[in-house]
């Protein structure tokens, strides 16, 4: 025992020092290249059997597969050891077999004579049966289970990662626990993937065992008869026994290891001993045992059957069923019995069902991003996902441009979506969705390209341009043809940015406006104090800011906006009129946003006759609004669309310049039908800008 402990301690020291793997490789090479004496073969064969038994017992007593995560590596090493032993023993059998059955060592001789009774025909049958069991049943089944387990484990990884993130966001676990659970999921995927590959080694080992045995028998007969002048029957007797003994010594550890592989790969990840699980799940139903005992009893009463074994086993199983039934009945009675002391709701408030409160009614997310399960790696930082950082950049950029804080984007997976689809929601309502390919890149046609690309044709979700999903390796080819190539993260981020810009007015509410006024109050406290609520209610200020955002005007200059509202509030509280006044005050910023710093502004105007018709319609209406006659509306729309298209092709902005009373009417008219057109009033254009009329619409309108 002390010597074994010393050997074990030395082995641990070698493994810890990093010398274990090189030493094992050297031993395997030595077994393949150098001839081994029979005594060393006995030692190695015995060690091989002991190693297989140790591995089998470890798999049985492991509570979870990950408790023996090194099993695939051990399986590979044991397989290589067994193959090296086959080579070494084959050399000894063929070289020394003519000297008798003891020439290859006592282990092979014992298995050849004692286990199979010295009869090589019986030994051959036993060996073939072992090989069939190992190859066709255990190894094949374990390999199939490994393959399926690896596939399902990898497919389930994104969902498990999202579940961990959900628990972390809900506060159910802390960051350390989340990290440990993610590491465990990654280890589990690595384990089942390794087992899928290691099972192929076991199956190949079984095939190699068959071929080695056939080759050894044929080679032994040829060597014994041709080189050593042995009689054919003697050569067959000696070499067949040695070969079969050698095959059995190798196949028994192989069968044990294949069984261990099957056991560990079929284990459920539950922290319970396998014996406890078998007893709890197989022998827990007394009805099953009672029916089994009845069948055995009937078989035992049939004349001619071995009555005693059947009746004894039927009695034992029937007794177990009766005992188990009594035990379950007692447990059920104890569970149904009332407690000795009544416990009131006041004494044990925790036992009451929790009453529903308003906290149980969830609020909708201001901005939501739902993704299919194949897109989860894009948003999962642990898998190298970059989309979260891109979305944060989009929020920061839009917040700086628009002038208020864009709410956080709540990302979740949605199994109802296509695996490669995503959906953007605002206040619980879908505003955009598309499908992307995470393993490809999008080549967008900006309007002029010099060739066609093969791939999955699609449309850019942000701007509706023609595009093609291409392989990443064709990026330079696409760029050379004039395409704009972006990755899937950029596609989603750009689409989200475009949607948030067009719906920015829906994201601005009382809370956000209060924050804006609070920030302004730090530098202009008197202005904010006089404006809300003395001059205007908060709802009117919110509506004015929403109107500005709806027309694409940033609200960064809150000081100018607040001063203009304070100036005009004593005369009116109409949000539309106040919005027009604010637009005039922000005219320089509006024009600069449209046309940059150019001194000349190209504009499209309406014919005087058409303007008079529209002004009369406004004056005739009671509510200050107006409806355009359908035929006239169609001619105006056609003329504006043609002029806007010409400006776009010339690389210039499309600006419609009208009188102030008509601006709101025409802005609503073109907002959705001609999205690229800007509508300005004459008083919104700064005096420093020179106007250049590029088109006049409606010369024939009257």
SVG drawing of the C-alpha trace seen along z (x, -y; Angstrom):
<svg xmlns="http://www.w3.org/2000/svg" viewBox="-66 -90 79 121">
<polyline fill="none" stroke="black" stroke-width="0.4" points="0.0,0.0 2.8,-2.4 4.5,-1.6 1.3,-2.3 0.8,-5.6 4.4,-6.5 3.7,-5.7 0.5,-7.7 2.2,-10.7 5.0,-10.6 2.4,-10.4 0.7,-13.5 3.9,-15.4 4.8,-14.6 1.3,-15.7 1.5,-18.9 5.0,-19.7 3.8,-19.4 5.9,-16.3 3.1,-13.8 2.0,-14.3 5.5,-14.1 6.3,-10.9 3.0,-9.3 3.8,-10.1 7.3,-8.6 5.9,-5.4 3.4,-5.0 6.2,-5.5 8.4,-3.1 5.7,-0.4 5.2,-0.9 8.9,-0.9 10.8,1.1 10.2,4.9 8.8,5.4 9.6,8.4 6.6,10.6 6.8,9.3 6.4,5.7 3.4,6.7 1.8,8.2 2.4,5.0 0.9,2.8 -2.1,5.1 -2.9,5.2 -2.5,1.4 -4.9,1.1 -7.5,3.2 -7.1,1.3 -7.4,-2.1 -10.6,-1.1 -12.1,0.0 -11.1,-3.2 -12.7,-5.3 -15.9,-3.2 -16.2,-3.7 -15.5,-7.4 -18.3,-7.8 -20.7,-5.8 -20.0,-7.9 -19.8,-11.3 -22.8,-13.4 -22.8,-15.4 -21.0,-14.9 -19.0,-18.0 -17.5,-16.4 -15.5,-14.3 -14.9,-16.9 -11.5,-15.4 -13.1,-12.1 -12.7,-12.7 -9.0,-13.2 -8.7,-10.1 -10.7,-8.2 -8.3,-9.2 -5.2,-8.3 -6.6,-4.9 -7.5,-4.2 -3.9,-5.1 -2.5,-3.0 -4.6,0.0 -3.6,-0.3 0.1,-0.6 -0.3,2.5 -1.8,4.3 1.2,3.4 3.6,4.5 1.8,7.8 1.5,8.5 5.3,8.2 5.8,10.6 3.2,13.1 4.5,13.3 8.2,13.4 7.9,15.8 4.7,17.6 6.4,20.8 7.9,21.3 4.5,21.9 1.5,20.1 3.5,18.6 5.8,16.7 3.7,13.5 3.3,13.3 1.0,14.8 -1.9,12.4 -2.4,13.3 -1.8,17.0 -4.4,16.9 -7.0,15.2 -6.3,17.6 -6.5,20.8 -8.4,20.2 -11.1,17.7 -11.9,19.6 -11.0,23.1 -8.0,23.6 -10.4,24.1 -9.6,21.6 -13.0,22.1 -14.8,21.2 -12.3,18.3 -13.0,17.0 -16.8,17.1 -16.4,15.3 -14.2,12.7 -16.6,12.1 -19.5,11.7 -17.5,9.2 -16.6,7.2 -20.2,7.2 -21.4,6.0 -18.8,3.3 -19.0,2.1 -22.6,2.5 -24.3,1.8 -22.4,-0.1 -20.0,-2.2 -22.5,-3.0 -25.2,-4.0 -22.8,-6.1 -21.5,-7.8 -25.0,-8.6 -26.0,-10.0 -22.8,-12.1 -23.6,-13.6 -27.2,-14.4 -26.2,-15.8 -23.5,-18.0 -26.0,-19.4 -28.8,-20.1 -26.3,-21.5 -24.9,-24.0 -28.4,-24.9 -29.6,-25.6 -26.6,-27.8 -28.1,-31.1 -31.3,-30.5 -29.4,-29.6 -27.3,-32.7 -30.4,-34.9 -31.9,-33.2 -28.8,-34.1 -29.0,-37.7 -32.6,-37.8 -32.0,-36.5 -29.1,-39.0 -31.2,-41.9 -34.1,-40.8 -31.7,-40.8 -32.2,-37.0 -28.4,-36.4 -25.3,-38.5 -22.6,-39.1 -20.3,-36.4 -23.0,-33.8 -23.9,-34.8 -20.2,-34.5 -20.0,-31.0 -23.1,-29.9 -21.9,-31.2 -18.6,-29.4 -20.4,-26.2 -22.5,-26.5 -19.3,-27.0 -17.7,-24.0 -20.8,-21.9 -20.7,-22.7 -17.0,-22.0 -17.5,-18.6 -20.3,-17.4 -18.4,-18.6 -15.3,-16.7 -17.3,-13.6 -18.7,-13.7 -15.2,-13.5 -13.9,-11.1 -16.6,-8.5 -15.2,-8.2 -11.9,-7.0 -13.7,-4.3 -15.5,-3.1 -12.4,-3.1 -10.6,-1.2 -13.3,1.5 -12.8,1.8 -9.0,1.9 -9.4,4.8 -11.2,6.9 -8.6,6.2 -5.7,6.8 -7.1,10.2 -7.6,11.3 -4.2,10.2 -2.5,11.8 -4.2,15.2 -3.3,15.2 0.3,13.9 0.8,16.4 -0.2,19.3 2.1,18.1 5.1,17.6 4.6,20.8 4.2,23.0 6.6,21.3 9.4,20.1 9.3,22.5 8.2,25.7 5.2,26.2 2.3,28.4 -0.7,26.4 -2.9,27.7 -0.2,26.9 0.3,23.4 -3.4,22.8 -3.7,24.0 -0.9,21.8 -1.3,18.6 -5.1,18.7 -5.0,19.0 -2.4,16.3 -4.2,13.9 -7.6,14.5 -6.1,14.1 -4.5,10.8 -7.8,9.7 -9.7,10.5 -7.2,8.6 -7.7,5.6 -11.5,5.9 -12.5,6.2 -11.0,2.8 -12.4,1.4 -15.9,2.7 -15.5,1.2 -14.5,-2.2 -17.3,-2.2 -19.7,-1.4 -18.2,-4.3 -18.7,-6.6 -22.3,-5.5 -22.9,-6.1 -21.5,-9.5 -23.0,-10.8 -26.5,-9.6 -26.2,-11.2 -28.7,-13.9 -27.1,-17.1 -28.5,-16.5 -26.4,-16.5 -27.4,-13.0 -25.6,-9.7 -26.5,-7.4 -27.5,-4.6 -29.9,-6.8 -31.4,-8.0 -31.9,-4.4 -33.6,-3.3 -35.7,-6.5 -36.9,-6.3 -37.0,-2.5 -38.1,-1.0 -40.4,-3.7 -43.7,-2.4 -45.2,0.5 -47.7,1.2 -44.8,2.0 -43.3,4.4 -46.6,6.1 -47.4,6.7 -43.9,8.1 -44.2,10.4 -47.6,11.7 -46.1,12.5 -43.2,14.4 -45.6,16.3 -47.7,17.4 -44.6,18.5 -43.4,20.4 -46.7,22.3 -46.5,23.6 -45.5,27.3 -42.1,28.0 -40.8,24.5 -38.0,24.1 -40.5,23.4 -38.2,22.7 -36.2,19.7 -39.4,18.1 -41.3,18.6 -38.4,17.3 -38.0,14.2 -41.7,13.6 -41.9,13.8 -39.0,11.3 -40.4,8.8 -43.9,9.1 -42.6,8.5 -40.8,5.4 -44.0,4.2 -46.0,4.7 -43.4,2.9 -43.1,0.0 -46.9,-0.3 -47.2,-0.4 -44.4,-3.0 -46.0,-5.3 -49.4,-5.0 -47.9,-6.0 -46.1,-9.0 -49.3,-10.1 -51.2,-9.9 -48.6,-11.9 -48.6,-14.5 -52.5,-14.8 -52.7,-15.0 -53.4,-18.5 -50.6,-20.2 -50.8,-19.9 -51.1,-23.7 -53.2,-25.9 -51.3,-28.7 -53.2,-31.8 -52.5,-34.1 -51.4,-36.8 -48.9,-34.5 -47.5,-33.3 -48.0,-36.0 -45.5,-34.4 -47.8,-31.4 -50.5,-33.6 -50.7,-33.9 -49.4,-37.3 -52.2,-39.8 -51.9,-41.4 -50.7,-45.0 -50.0,-47.6 -46.4,-46.4 -47.6,-43.2 -48.7,-45.3 -45.6,-45.7 -45.0,-48.9 -44.2,-48.8 -40.6,-49.5 -40.1,-52.8 -37.7,-51.1 -37.5,-47.4 -35.4,-45.1 -36.6,-41.5 -34.2,-39.1 -34.5,-35.5 -32.4,-32.9 -29.7,-32.9 -29.1,-36.6 -28.5,-36.2 -24.6,-36.0 -24.8,-39.5 -26.1,-41.0 -24.3,-38.6 -21.0,-40.2 -19.7,-36.8 -19.9,-35.5 -18.2,-38.5 -21.4,-40.4 -20.8,-44.0 -24.4,-45.1 -24.9,-46.3 -22.0,-48.7 -23.3,-49.9 -26.7,-50.6 -25.2,-52.5 -23.3,-54.6 -26.5,-55.2 -28.3,-56.4 -25.4,-58.7 -25.2,-60.2 -29.0,-60.8 -29.2,-62.2 -26.5,-64.8 -28.2,-65.6 -31.8,-65.8 -31.2,-67.4 -32.8,-64.9 -31.8,-61.6 -32.9,-58.6 -34.2,-55.9 -32.4,-52.6 -33.1,-49.8 -34.5,-46.7 -33.2,-43.6 -34.9,-40.2 -35.1,-37.0 -38.4,-36.1 -39.0,-32.5 -42.0,-33.6 -39.7,-35.4 -37.7,-33.8 -34.3,-32.6 -32.6,-35.4 -35.2,-38.2 -35.4,-41.1 -38.1,-43.6 -38.0,-47.1 -40.8,-48.3 -41.7,-51.7 -44.0,-51.8 -44.9,-48.2 -45.9,-48.7 -43.8,-47.3 -42.3,-50.1 -39.9,-48.1 -38.6,-44.6 -36.2,-42.9 -34.2,-39.7 -30.4,-39.6 -27.8,-36.9 -25.2,-37.0 -22.6,-35.0 -22.8,-37.3 -22.3,-41.0 -24.7,-43.4 -23.6,-45.0 -25.8,-48.0 -26.3,-49.6 -25.9,-53.3 -27.4,-54.1 -24.5,-53.5 -22.5,-50.3 -20.4,-48.7 -21.5,-45.1 -23.8,-42.5 -23.1,-40.4 -24.3,-36.9 -25.9,-36.3 -29.2,-36.7 -31.0,-39.7 -32.6,-41.9 -33.5,-45.5 -31.7,-47.7 -34.2,-48.0 -33.1,-51.6 -33.5,-53.4 -35.1,-50.8 -32.1,-50.5 -31.3,-47.4 -28.8,-45.2 -27.2,-41.7 -26.1,-39.5 -22.6,-38.2 -19.9,-36.1 -17.4,-38.1 -14.6,-37.0 -16.2,-39.0 -16.1,-42.3 -13.3,-43.8 -14.9,-42.6 -18.2,-44.3 -16.4,-47.5 -14.6,-47.5 -17.9,-47.4 -19.1,-50.4 -21.2,-48.7 -21.3,-49.9 -20.5,-46.9 -21.6,-46.8 -21.7,-44.0 -25.0,-42.8 -24.4,-44.9 -24.2,-48.0 -27.4,-47.1 -29.4,-46.7 -27.8,-49.8 -28.5,-52.0 -32.1,-50.7 -32.6,-51.4 -31.1,-54.9 -33.4,-55.7 -36.5,-54.5 -35.6,-56.5 -35.1,-59.7 -38.4,-59.4 -40.2,-58.6 -38.3,-60.8 -41.4,-62.9 -43.1,-59.7 -40.2,-59.2 -40.4,-62.7 -42.8,-62.9 -43.4,-65.0 -40.6,-63.3 -38.0,-64.1 -39.2,-67.7 -39.0,-68.2 -35.4,-67.1 -34.7,-69.5 -36.3,-72.4 -34.3,-71.4 -31.1,-71.5 -32.1,-74.9 -33.0,-76.1 -29.4,-75.8 -28.3,-78.6 -31.6,-80.5 -33.7,-79.8 -36.0,-82.9 -36.9,-82.0 -38.0,-78.5 -39.8,-79.7 -41.9,-82.2 -42.6,-79.8 -44.0,-76.8 -46.5,-76.8 -47.1,-80.6 -47.4,-81.2 -47.9,-77.8 -48.9,-74.4 -46.4,-71.6 -48.6,-69.8 -48.4,-72.7 -44.6,-72.9 -44.4,-69.1 -46.6,-69.4 -44.5,-72.2 -41.3,-70.2 -43.0,-67.1 -44.1,-69.1 -40.5,-70.3 -39.1,-66.7 -41.8,-65.4 -40.5,-67.8 -36.9,-66.8 -35.9,-69.9 -33.5,-69.3 -34.5,-70.8 -30.9,-71.4 -31.4,-75.1 -33.8,-75.0 -33.0,-78.6 -34.2,-80.0 -37.2,-77.8 -38.2,-78.7 -37.7,-82.5 -39.8,-82.3 -42.6,-80.5 -42.4,-83.0 -42.7,-85.9 -45.7,-84.5 -47.5,-82.7 -49.4,-85.9 -51.1,-86.1 -51.9,-82.4 -51.6,-78.9 -52.2,-77.1 -49.4,-74.6 -49.5,-75.0 -49.1,-78.7 -46.4,-78.5 -44.6,-75.9 -44.6,-78.2 -43.2,-81.1 -40.4,-78.8 -39.5,-77.7 -39.0,-81.4 -36.7,-81.8 -34.8,-78.7 -34.7,-79.6 -30.9,-79.9 -30.4,-76.4 -33.2,-74.9 -31.8,-76.3 -28.2,-75.3 -29.3,-71.8 -30.9,-71.6 -28.3,-73.3 -25.2,-73.7 -23.2,-76.9 -23.9,-77.7 -24.9,-81.3 -27.5,-80.4 -30.6,-78.3 -32.3,-76.7 -36.0,-76.6 -39.2,-75.4 -42.2,-77.8 -45.9,-77.7 -47.4,-79.7 -49.2,-82.8 -52.5,-81.6 -52.1,-78.3 -51.1,-80.0 -54.3,-82.2 -56.5,-79.2 -54.9,-77.5 -55.1,-80.7 -58.8,-81.1 -59.4,-77.5 -57.8,-78.2 -59.8,-81.5 -63.0,-79.7 -62.5,-76.9 -63.8,-77.5 -61.0,-75.8 -58.1,-77.4 -57.3,-74.2 -58.1,-73.3 -58.6,-70.4 -57.2,-70.3 -59.5,-69.3 -58.5,-65.7 -57.7,-66.6 -55.8,-69.7 -53.9,-67.7 -52.9,-65.1 -51.5,-67.8 -49.6,-69.5 -48.2,-66.2 -47.0,-65.3 -45.3,-68.6 -43.6,-68.6 -42.5,-65.0 -40.9,-65.8 -39.1,-68.9 -37.9,-67.0 -36.5,-64.2 -34.6,-66.7 -33.1,-68.3 -32.1,-64.9 -30.4,-63.9 -28.6,-67.3 -27.3,-66.6 -29.2,-69.5 -31.9,-69.6 -35.6,-69.9 -37.0,-72.9 -40.5,-74.2 -40.8,-77.9 -44.4,-79.1 -46.1,-81.9 -46.4,-81.4 -50.2,-80.5 -49.6,-77.7 -46.5,-76.1 -48.3,-73.8 -50.8,-72.6 -48.2,-71.8 -45.8,-70.3 -48.4,-67.8 -49.2,-67.2 -45.7,-66.2 -44.5,-64.6 -45.4,-61.1 -45.8,-61.3 -42.5,-63.1 -40.3,-62.3 -37.2,-64.1 -38.8,-67.5 -38.5,-70.4 -41.2,-73.0 -40.2,-76.5 -42.0,-79.7 -40.6,-83.0 -40.1,-84.4 -38.1,-81.3 -35.3,-82.0 -32.5,-84.2 -31.9,-87.6 -28.3,-86.5 -29.4,-83.7 -29.9,-84.3 -32.8,-82.5 -32.6,-80.8 -35.9,-79.6 -35.3,-76.3 -38.9,-75.4 -42.4,-76.8 -45.3,-74.3 -48.8,-75.0 -48.6,-77.3 -51.6,-75.5 -53.4,-74.8 -56.0,-77.5"/>
</svg>
